[in-house]
């Protein structure tokens, strides 16, 4: 969930903006880690060309009569 990487970064920026404090080194490192997490999550969510898209609803074919009896 990209939301877990985005919310802390936005709250830090909003808090620093309200306080008028400049960004220090640790804040910059935290924001960079949050950005990397967003990029990693965005890349893992995309299906690759060799991966079949699955809906999670079975095999995608109708069951024959003997298969329904099992």
C-alpha positions as CSV (number, residue, x, y, z in Angstrom):
1,X,0.0,0.0,0.0
2,X,1.6,3.2,-1.2
3,X,-0.5,5.1,1.3
4,X,1.8,3.9,4.2
5,X,4.8,5.5,2.4
6,X,3.0,8.7,1.4
7,X,1.3,9.8,4.6
8,X,4.4,10.2,6.8
9,X,6.2,12.2,4.1
10,X,3.2,14.5,3.6
11,X,2.8,15.0,7.3
12,X,6.5,15.9,7.8
13,X,6.3,18.5,5.0
14,X,3.1,20.0,6.4
15,X,4.5,20.1,9.9
16,X,7.7,21.7,8.8
17,X,5.8,24.2,6.7
18,X,3.6,25.2,9.6
19,X,6.5,25.5,12.0
20,X,8.6,27.4,9.5
21,X,11.6,25.2,10.2
22,X,14.0,24.3,7.4
23,X,14.5,20.7,6.3
24,X,17.5,19.1,8.0
25,X,19.5,16.0,7.0
26,X,17.5,13.4,8.7
27,X,14.2,14.8,7.3
28,X,15.7,14.7,3.8
29,X,16.8,11.1,4.3
30,X,13.4,10.1,5.5
31,X,11.7,11.8,2.5
32,X,14.1,10.1,0.2
33,X,13.3,6.7,1.8
34,X,9.6,7.4,1.4
35,X,10.1,8.3,-2.3
36,X,12.0,5.1,-2.9
37,X,9.2,3.1,-1.2
38,X,6.6,4.8,-3.5
39,X,8.7,3.9,-6.6
40,X,9.2,0.3,-5.4
41,X,5.5,-0.1,-4.7
42,X,4.5,1.4,-8.1
43,X,6.8,-1.0,-9.9
44,X,5.6,-4.1,-8.1
45,X,2.0,-3.3,-8.8
46,X,2.4,-3.4,-12.6
47,X,2.0,-6.9,-14.2
48,X,4.9,-7.9,-16.4
49,X,4.4,-9.0,-20.0
50,X,5.0,-12.7,-19.2
51,X,2.7,-12.8,-16.2
52,X,-0.9,-13.8,-16.9
53,X,-3.5,-11.5,-15.4
54,X,-5.7,-13.5,-12.9
55,X,-9.0,-12.4,-11.5
56,X,-8.9,-14.8,-8.6
57,X,-12.1,-16.5,-9.6
58,X,-10.8,-20.0,-10.5
59,X,-9.2,-21.4,-13.6
60,X,-11.2,-19.4,-16.2
61,X,-13.0,-22.3,-17.7
62,X,-16.4,-23.9,-17.1
63,X,-16.5,-27.1,-15.1
64,X,-17.6,-30.2,-16.9
65,X,-20.2,-32.6,-15.4
66,X,-17.6,-35.0,-13.9
67,X,-15.7,-32.2,-12.3
68,X,-18.8,-30.8,-10.6
69,X,-19.5,-34.3,-9.0
70,X,-16.2,-34.4,-7.2
